[in-house]
Amino acid sequence: MRFRTIIATVLLTLGVLAVPSPALAAGEPTDPNIEYVGRWSSTYVPQWAGAYLRVGFTGTTVALRQRNTIDFWYSIDGGAYRKATNVSGTVNLTPTPLAAGRHTLLVSYRIVAGSYTGDAIFQGLTLGAGQSTYKLAKPAKGVEFVGDSITAGYTATNMALSAYPWIIGENLGTQHTQIALSGACLRELTAAQSTRGIRCYGLENRYTRMSFNDNAPEWNFNRYQPAVVIVNIGTNDTGHGVNSTDFRTGYTNLLRIVRERNPYARILALRIFKGSWAAETRQSVLDRQAAGDTRVSYVDTTGWWDGATMSGDGTHPNDHGHQVLATKLQPFVATALAG
């Protein structure tokens, strides 16, 4: 008996003898049937805008478990998004029970940034007796959108879920996420460097991080690899006094970093919708092409923007504006996916 124990210990050490892991309870954050799209931390907190979770479930009811107060949006069976505001604890998502059978659930949290400090920690699902989860079919390709408040959906009805990246991703049936933050710049600026006297988070430095926060860990790009990355950044750099040379240097560097982290993706660099930095953005693309990157392209958005009808403040798209921009950009994304 002692000999068998010693042999078993050696085999365990070598990883030869497998020990069955305990079954994972349906609906727990560790449930392998729950798909986390975008950048999520190991504590099941979504980072950046546009991260979401999706899962299939059986039965007639489902509830979401939260620790403290948060806002989130959810859709059941592909229906309209509903917003839960200032909720905590066990949140019933089916006050009217569903028909018995198989259903789908998508949940997206309001990003915790700026003055909003909700508790975006997913703690699992509560299902009825005898109910279970199941894995949904996963799209073959994904799209990542990189940008500022315009990409994040600031001022849109459902924020990230009403923004042009989300609309395009859903229309094309792909995974999608928004690495975007309201107020973000291309260049990292301290208050002293900014003509506005306030700091600006720079995506050139923070794109590779799990979140936009200072000292956030590096993101593991093996978690997912998008087929297409769309970059739309620069609106805030204008107001902070960045000059042409610095912008071009920073943009070329960002495109290089995006390529290093996503070696097989097609990269689309957009002329920002209001037109600033068009020459610099295009030249940065030419710089990268000259360096041998044949899968990066410039998208000229001239004529896409009408601030009078597409925005309430002249800068941030309203719901109609996002729909227009999605219609304009979607063919470029579809072509890149096909390529």
Disulfide bonds with the S-S distance in Angstrom:
Cys185-Cys200 2.04
